[in-house]
Amino acid sequence: MNHPELSLRLLANVAIGTGPARPARAELHVAQKPALTVRMHTIIESDVARIIAVTPEPGESVQRAFDRKEQELRALFLSLTRTESIALHSKLSVVRDHASSVLARPTTERRSRVLARLAEVSSAKVGG
């Protein structure tokens, strides 16, 4: 059914450069980050912020609430890929001292522990 010689015969008498002019590009194409990656970082950061901002349940001690939050953060960190873990650690490390940071609420000790846990999880994923 397919006749490759037929397609070549159709183009045999075509002169190169005689077709319509190619439209000019209005702007240069700049490679951008995929929207999915940007969205994933935003989703991950909002999950971290949500876990940190949760108030203690009725009757729950503050210590127990902090321990629960750290366990939830660890579970979140374990679910991330190594690249996501490294990117999150980098972002949280850089902006941790700003009031707008996700890690502005916890004490310095807890903040350091969260970052250490994230670094630990990132380095554990080197092989995978």
N, CA, C and O of each residue as an XYZ file, in Angstrom:
512
protein
N       0.807     -1.195      0.000
C       0.000      0.000      0.000
C       0.854      1.265      0.000
O       0.641      2.169     -0.807
N       1.819      1.317      0.912
C       2.693      2.486      0.944
C       3.704      2.381     -0.172
O       4.388      1.368     -0.318
N       3.788      3.410     -0.939
C       4.729      3.419     -2.059
C       5.729      4.543     -1.857
O       5.450      5.686     -2.220
N       6.898      4.239     -1.280
C       7.870      5.291     -1.019
C       8.320      5.988     -2.296
O       8.646      7.175     -2.275
N       8.339      5.251     -3.418
C       8.789      5.880     -4.665
C       7.789      6.932     -5.135
O       8.171      7.884     -5.817
N       6.494      6.772     -4.775
C       5.477      7.743     -5.157
C       5.731      9.078     -4.458
O       5.627     10.130     -5.090
N       6.066      9.054     -3.152
C       6.326     10.307     -2.460
C       7.560     10.999     -3.017
O       7.599     12.228     -3.092
N       8.549     10.239     -3.401
C       9.743     10.848     -3.973
C       9.446     11.449     -5.346
O       9.989     12.493     -5.706
N       8.572     10.773     -6.114
C       8.205     11.302     -7.422
C       7.444     12.617     -7.304
O       7.603     13.495     -8.152
N       6.617     12.770     -6.267
C       5.856     14.002     -6.079
C       6.775     15.187     -5.816
O       6.468     16.312     -6.209
N       7.892     14.941     -5.158
C       8.820     16.004     -4.816
C       9.979     16.139     -5.804
O      10.876     16.952     -5.584
N       9.978     15.372     -6.868
C      11.104     15.364     -7.789
C      11.304     16.700     -8.496
O      12.447     17.087     -8.738
N      10.263     17.399     -8.826
C      10.385     18.634     -9.601
C      10.258     19.898     -8.748
O      10.098     20.990     -9.295
N      10.327     19.774     -7.436
C      10.189     20.924     -6.560
C      11.534     21.632     -6.444
O      12.564     21.001     -6.207
N      11.509     22.942     -6.613
C      12.732     23.732     -6.457
C      12.807     24.212     -5.006
O      11.822     24.698     -4.450
N      13.953     24.075     -4.421
C      14.137     24.463     -3.019
C      14.112     25.981     -2.916
O      14.722     26.685     -3.721
N      13.396     26.470     -1.911
C      13.337     27.905     -1.651
C      12.240     28.624     -2.421
O      12.184     29.854     -2.395
N      11.384     27.905     -3.092
C      10.329     28.563     -3.864
C       8.995     28.609     -3.127
O       8.022     29.152     -3.650
N       8.935     28.062     -1.953
C       7.695     28.030     -1.192
C       7.427     29.367     -0.507
O       8.176     30.327     -0.694
N       6.360     29.426      0.284
C       6.048     30.672      0.980
C       7.127     30.991      2.020
O       7.818     30.101      2.516
N       7.250     32.266      2.330
C       8.259     32.710      3.298
C       7.895     32.195      4.685
O       6.725     32.162      5.066
N       8.880     31.810      5.399
C       8.669     31.325      6.759
C       8.390     32.517      7.672
O       9.089     33.527      7.592
N       7.382     32.417      8.538
C       7.098     33.547      9.430
C       8.255     33.774     10.405
O       8.882     32.827     10.880
N       8.523     35.047     10.692
C       9.608     35.391     11.607
C       9.184     35.098     13.038
O       8.012     35.220     13.393
N      10.144     34.716     13.842
C       9.860     34.482     15.261
C       9.785     35.818     15.972
O      10.658     36.672     15.821
N       8.739     35.981     16.742
C       8.583     37.239     17.468
C       9.574     37.324     18.624
O      10.033     38.413     18.969
N       9.900     36.209     19.209
C      10.814     36.202     20.345
C      11.602     34.904     20.350
O      11.198     33.912     19.742
N      12.706     34.926     21.029
C      13.510     33.713     21.143
C      12.831     32.729     22.071
O      12.175     33.122     23.036
N      12.988     31.467     21.783
C      12.432     30.429     22.647
C      13.365     30.246     23.833
O      14.543     29.930     23.666
N      12.838     30.444     25.015
C      13.623     30.273     26.234
C      13.090     29.048     26.959
O      11.907     28.964     27.288
N      13.987     28.103     27.200
C      13.564     26.894     27.906
C      13.160     27.264     29.325
O      13.884     27.979     30.018
N      12.011     26.779     29.751
C      11.523     27.068     31.087
C      11.365     25.761     31.848
O      11.285     24.681     31.263
N      11.323     25.892     33.174
C      11.091     24.716     33.994
C       9.701     24.186     33.688
O       8.769     24.964     33.482
N       9.559     22.885     33.656
C       8.218     22.350     33.466
C       7.296     22.798     34.596
O       7.701     22.861     35.757
N       6.063     23.104     34.240
C       5.100     23.579     35.231
C       4.895     22.544     36.330
O       4.662     22.905     37.484
N       4.981     21.264     35.986
C       4.779     20.207     36.965
C       5.816     20.283     38.075
O       5.481     20.129     39.249
N       7.083     20.522     37.711
C       8.138     20.615     38.711
C       7.894     21.799     39.638
O       8.028     21.677     40.855
N       7.541     22.934     39.067
C       7.277     24.121     39.878
C       6.095     23.864     40.797
O       6.133     24.214     41.977
N       5.046     23.254     40.260
C       3.866     22.951     41.059
C       4.194     21.961     42.163
O       3.698     22.108     43.280
N       5.019     20.953     41.878
C       5.374     19.956     42.890
C       6.120     20.611     44.049
O       5.864     20.296     45.211
N       7.049     21.530     43.732
C       7.769     22.209     44.809
C       6.800     23.008     45.668
O       6.915     23.018     46.893
N       5.861     23.668     45.038
C       4.873     24.441     45.785
C       4.006     23.529     46.637
O       3.700     23.861     47.782
N       3.610     22.397     46.102
C       2.784     21.440     46.842
C       3.552     20.890     48.039
O       3.008     20.798     49.139
N       4.798     20.531     47.829
C       5.623     19.982     48.907
C       5.811     21.023     50.013
O       5.662     20.715     51.196
N       6.136     22.249     49.621
C       6.332     23.308     50.618
C       5.035     23.597     51.366
O       5.065     23.855     52.569
N       3.907     23.558     50.681
C       2.638     23.807     51.374
C       2.302     22.651     52.319
O       1.696     22.871     53.368
N       2.691     21.414     51.957
C       2.497     20.286     52.875
C       3.338     20.457     54.134
O       2.865     20.195     55.240
N       4.581     20.896     53.968
C       5.448     21.133     55.125
C       4.836     22.225     56.006
O       4.780     22.087     57.228
N       4.380     23.308     55.377
C       3.772     24.409     56.133
C       2.510     23.946     56.855
O       2.268     24.332     57.999
N       1.714     23.125     56.193
C       0.476     22.618     56.795
C       0.783     21.764     58.022
O       0.129     21.900     59.056
N       1.768     20.893     57.909
C       2.135     20.020     59.036
C       2.629     20.857     60.217
O       2.260     20.594     61.361
N       3.450     21.852     59.945
C       4.004     22.677     61.019
C       2.923     23.531     61.681
O       2.965     23.763     62.889
N       1.952     24.000     60.886
C       0.942     24.924     61.411
C      -0.201     24.240     62.161
O      -0.995     24.921     62.810
N      -0.304     22.918     62.088
C      -1.413     22.220     62.745
C      -1.359     22.454     64.258
O      -0.301     22.341     64.876
N      -2.499     22.777     64.834
C      -2.559     22.982     66.292
C      -2.702     21.631     66.987
O      -3.196     20.674     66.390
N      -2.277     21.549     68.228
C      -2.406     20.279     68.959
C      -3.877     19.862     69.060
O      -4.775     20.695     69.181
N      -4.088     18.565     69.007
C      -5.448     18.041     69.153
C      -5.904     18.255     70.599
O      -5.067     18.392     71.491
N      -7.220     18.286     70.842
C      -7.711     18.475     72.220
C      -7.143     17.400     73.149
O      -7.229     16.206     72.865
N      -6.568     17.842     74.250
C      -5.998     16.927     75.233
C      -4.589     16.470     74.913
O      -3.989     15.745     75.707
N      -4.043     16.870     73.776
C      -2.696     16.461     73.383
C      -1.679     17.440     73.966
O      -1.855     18.655     73.874
N      -0.630     16.913     74.558
C       0.404     17.786     75.113
C       1.183     18.438     73.975
O       1.195     17.938     72.851
N       1.817     19.536     74.274
C       2.606     20.250     73.275
C       3.759     19.367     72.792
O       4.065     19.327     71.601
N       4.393     18.661     73.731
C       5.502     17.765     73.366
C       5.022     16.681     72.403
O       5.683     16.393     71.405
N       3.879     16.087     72.704
C       3.322     15.041     71.836
C       2.972     15.601     70.461
O       3.173     14.935     69.446
N       2.447     16.827     70.429
C       2.113     17.470     69.151
C       3.375     17.693     68.316
O       3.375     17.443     67.111
N       4.442     18.159     68.952
C       5.697     18.366     68.236
C       6.254     17.039     67.714
O       6.738     16.963     66.585
N       6.181     16.001     68.541
C       6.664     14.683     68.115
C       5.856     14.162     66.921
O       6.414     13.597     65.981
N       4.541     14.360     66.974
C       3.669     13.919     65.878
C       4.011     14.674     64.592
O       4.062     14.084     63.513
N       4.242     15.977     64.715
C       4.593     16.773     63.543
C       5.913     16.305     62.935
O       6.049     16.217     61.715
N       6.888     16.003     63.801
C       8.171     15.522     63.291
C       8.019     14.175     62.587
O       8.683     13.928     61.580
N       7.156     13.306     63.102
C       6.906     12.022     62.445
C       6.228     12.227     61.085
O       6.565     11.553     60.112
N       5.273     13.158     61.024
C       4.603     13.445     59.757
C       5.574     14.038     58.748
O       5.523     13.702     57.564
N       6.467     14.927     59.212
C       7.468     15.500     58.315
C       8.414     14.421     57.804
O       8.778     14.411     56.628
N       8.813     13.513     58.695
C       9.696     12.415     58.268
C       9.022     11.566     57.204
O       9.653     11.202     56.213
N       7.747     11.246     57.396
C       7.009     10.459     56.398
C       6.941     11.206     55.064
O       7.087     10.599     54.003
N       6.722     12.510     55.118
C       6.694     13.316     53.889
C       8.061     13.294     53.220
O       8.151     13.110     52.007
N       9.128     13.481     53.998
C      10.470     13.493     53.434
C      10.820     12.149     52.797
O      11.480     12.106     51.758
N      10.383     11.063     53.413
C      10.656      9.735     52.854
C       9.927      9.510     51.536
O      10.372      8.715     50.708
N       8.808     10.204     51.335
C       8.040     10.032     50.096
C       8.626     10.825     48.926
O       8.231     10.617     47.779
N       9.560     11.726     49.209
C      10.142     12.562     48.163
C      11.250     11.827     47.428
O      11.880     10.919     47.970
N      11.475     12.232     46.194
C      12.631     11.720     45.466
C      13.874     12.418     46.008
O      13.772     13.405     46.736
N      15.021     11.911     45.656
C      16.263     12.517     46.149
C      16.384     13.958     45.654
O      16.792     14.841     46.408
N      16.034     14.196     44.405
C      16.110     15.545     43.841
C      15.176     16.498     44.571
O      15.556     17.629     44.875
N      13.961     16.052     44.853
C      13.007     16.880     45.588
C      13.508     17.158     47.003
O      13.363     18.270     47.511
N      14.096     16.147     47.634
C      14.631     16.325     48.988
C      15.738     17.363     49.020
O      15.768     18.228     49.895
N      16.642     17.270     48.063
C      17.758     18.213     48.002
C      17.249     19.624     47.736
O      17.702     20.580     48.367
N      16.307     19.757     46.802
C      15.759     21.081     46.485
C      15.034     21.675     47.693
O      15.179     22.863     47.983
N      14.266     20.863     48.385
C      13.542     21.344     49.567
C      14.519     21.741     50.672
O      14.350     22.783     51.306
N      15.528     20.924     50.902
C      16.531     21.233     51.928
C      17.224     22.550     51.604
O      17.422     23.392     52.480
N      17.586     22.717     50.351
C      18.256     23.945     49.931
C      17.369     25.162     50.172
O      17.820     26.171     50.714
N      16.121     25.060     49.771
C      15.201     26.193     49.937
C      14.958     26.491     51.416
O      15.004     27.649     51.830
N      14.700     25.452     52.212
C      14.426     25.672     53.632
C      15.658     26.174     54.378
O      15.530     26.938     55.334
N      16.839     25.758     53.957
C      18.069     26.205     54.610
C      18.344     27.677     54.334
O      18.812     28.408     55.206
N      18.048     28.097     53.119
C      18.337     29.472     52.723
C      17.382     30.459     53.372
O      17.810     31.516     53.837
N      16.096     30.132     53.410
C      15.102     31.101     53.886
C      14.614     30.832     55.308
O      13.603     31.399     55.722
N      15.294     29.996     56.052
C      14.795     29.613     57.374
C      14.767     30.766     58.367
O      14.004     30.727     59.332
N      15.585     31.789     58.149
C      15.643     32.885     59.098
C      14.666     34.015     58.769
O      14.514     34.954     59.550
N      14.005     33.923     57.614
C      13.040     34.949     57.227
C      11.693     34.677     57.884
O      11.331     33.523     58.110
N      10.966     35.719     58.186
C       9.657     35.566     58.838
C       8.668     34.836     57.941
O       7.740     34.201     58.441
N       8.849     34.914     56.618
C       7.921     34.258     55.696
C       8.247     32.776     55.496
O       7.514     32.065     54.810
N       9.332     32.320     56.088
C       9.756     30.933     55.914
C       8.807     29.966     56.607
O       8.181     30.283     57.619
N       8.725     28.788     56.028
C       7.932     27.712     56.620
C       8.499     27.353     57.994
O       7.753     26.993     58.904
N       9.818     27.452     58.139
C      10.483     27.069     59.382
C      10.670     28.237     60.344
O      11.514     28.162     61.236
N       9.909     29.303     60.184
C      10.039     30.442     61.092
C       9.400     30.156     62.452
O       9.845     30.693     63.466
N       8.364     29.317     62.484
C       7.652     29.055     63.740
C       8.405     28.169     64.721
O       8.486     28.512     65.901
N       8.966     27.030     64.274
C       9.632     26.153     65.249
C      10.865     26.802     65.873
O      11.458     27.720     65.306
N      11.231     26.308     67.039
C      12.434     26.803     67.708
C      13.663     26.415     66.897
O      13.590     25.571     66.004
N      14.779     27.035     67.213
C      16.024     26.762     66.490
C      16.391     25.284     66.571
O      16.839     24.694     65.588
N      16.197     24.691     67.746
C      16.518     23.261     67.928
C      15.667     22.386     67.012
O      16.189     21.502     66.334
N      14.362     22.632     66.994
C      13.469     21.835     66.145
C      13.727     22.101     64.668
O      13.689     21.182     63.851
N      13.986     23.347     64.332
C      14.287     23.715     62.946
C      15.520     22.955     62.474
O      15.538     22.401     61.375
N      16.548     22.936     63.316
C      17.785     22.223     62.971
C      17.524     20.724     62.844
O      18.082     20.067     61.965
N      16.683     20.189     63.713
C      16.371     18.764     63.671
C      15.609     18.412     62.388
O      15.866     17.372     61.782
N      14.681     19.268     61.978
C      13.922     19.022     60.743
C      14.861     19.041     59.544
O      14.787     18.166     58.682
N      15.751     20.044     59.486
C      16.696     20.121     58.373
C      17.669     18.945     58.375
O      18.020     18.425     57.316
N      18.103     18.526     59.564
C      19.004     17.376     59.668
C      18.309     16.106     59.189
O      18.914     15.283     58.501
N      17.044     15.950     59.551
C      16.285     14.776     59.128
C      16.130     14.760     57.602
O      16.262     13.713     56.967
N      15.850     15.927     57.028
C      15.710     16.025     55.580
C      17.031     15.708     54.885
O      17.042     15.010     53.872
N      18.136     16.209     55.414
C      19.456     15.917     54.849
C      19.776     14.426     54.978
O      20.349     13.823     54.071
N      19.402     13.850     56.107
C      19.624     12.420     56.344
C      18.865     11.573     55.322
O      19.408     10.616     54.769
N      17.618     11.933     55.081
C      16.791     11.202     54.114
C      17.371     11.371     52.706
O      17.414     10.414     51.932
N      17.815     12.587     52.375
C      18.401     12.844     51.039
C      19.644     12.005     50.819
O      19.814     11.405     49.758
N      20.507     11.962     51.813
C      21.748     11.209     51.652
C      21.500      9.701     51.660
O      22.275      8.946     51.073
N      20.446      9.263     52.306
C      20.126      7.834     52.320
C      19.626      7.362     50.964
O      19.680      6.170     50.660
N      19.145      8.280     50.157
C      18.594      7.921     48.846
C      19.645      7.987     47.733
O      19.284      7.960     46.556
N      20.912      8.071     48.069
C      21.961      8.185     47.066
C      21.910      7.019     46.103
O      22.086      7.209     44.899
N      21.680      5.847     46.588
C      21.654      4.669     45.725
C      20.391      4.529     44.927
O      20.362      3.733     43.988
N      19.315      5.274     45.252
C      18.073      5.040     44.556
C      17.322      6.203     44.178
O      16.252      6.080     43.582
